């Protein structure tokens, strides 16, 4: 029994009913406008005038529901007052200028946009019916007890009357009226909670748009994770080696030491820019300038390696201008990861870097010697296990070919072939 009356004791029950009653009150200013046709038709019967007024009133309420701002306000209010988890409209979730924003906003059109007017009509109808009946029951519950409203107060139903002189019967009837008023509030709240997901929630088209948006967000976060891993990993490796070099030559060759320290400063500054950009994206802020490093930044990367004491032997060929956008950024990160591992495990030996841009493909290669006695599988890549799988995943997403492994004793080769899609 207690479980049956528990919903009547919850504040959310009455906040939902209040939400319905507020909808009825907000529709009141439209009533004089809706009554104008009936006033202009004095020859019609009272019943016809009433029907015309209700129809015009409904049309006015429905027109207000067609506005997208109305839908957003109703969703926010339903979340707050009804406790229904409703997502924001798809069109309002995107930042200006984001890809697909136009298609997402276009999903809230046609039949889908009629759901908001239907919600408003149901909201107002439930609000008016619930408000009148619950107020009537509540007032009856106050008037029935003996002596509260004079000797003539009472309620008559089908010839059976309850009046103050009936004593305890009046109190029982008053209690029943109050319970019925509370139950009516509960029924109105449950009706609105049932309707909210169906009329204010996302439609099938909006769910597809939300799923696509979520997929893009996850892909962007994965890309940022790869970018951060590559940038920070390379910087820490290069800075460690450069600091060791600076310490060894500090007294014997101050110029070389200063060059190594300057390279550490440049590398860490670039890594901080990458870190700020990634954190800004993860916090859904608008970052300043996105660090989009491409093959055009490859000479700077090779210079930082030389400052770290590495011997780099580059072989660059082809027209890099045809390699643009995502492909150029991915190629830079692949080379950065390969050079970082070669620097870490190359035993100070020369690192061969090959970049060949053909009209239909881009070939990347990093070859280095490994330390004697070091396993090839682990010698070229760190023990964290993120570098090699990350590169393979990046190449797979670009529909390329990936190979990493020894091609002769104490020699490690990383080879990547990526297809080049020329602009139409």
Secondary structure, 3 states (H helix, E strand, C coil): CHHHHHHHHCHHHHHHHHHHHHHHHHCHHHHHHHHHHHHCCCCCCHHHHHHHHHHHHHHHHHHHHCCHHHHHHHHHHHHHHHCCCCCCCHHHCCCCCCCCHHHHHHCCCHHHHHHHHHHHHHHHHHHHHHHHHHHHHHHHHHHCCCCCCCCCCEEEECCEEEEHHHCHHHHHHHHHHHHHHHHHHHHHHHHHHHHHHHHCCCCHHHHHHHHHHHHHHHHHHHHHHHHHHHHHHHHHHHHHHHHHHHHHHCCCCHHHHHHHHHHHHHHHHHHHHHHHHHHHHHCCCCCCCCCCCCHHHHHHHHHHHHHCCCCEEEEEEECHHHCCHHHHHHHHHHHHHHHHHHHHHCCCCCEEEEEEECCCEEEEEEEEECCCCCCHHHHCCCCCCHHHHHHHHHHHHCCCEEEEEEEECCEEEEEEEEECCCCC
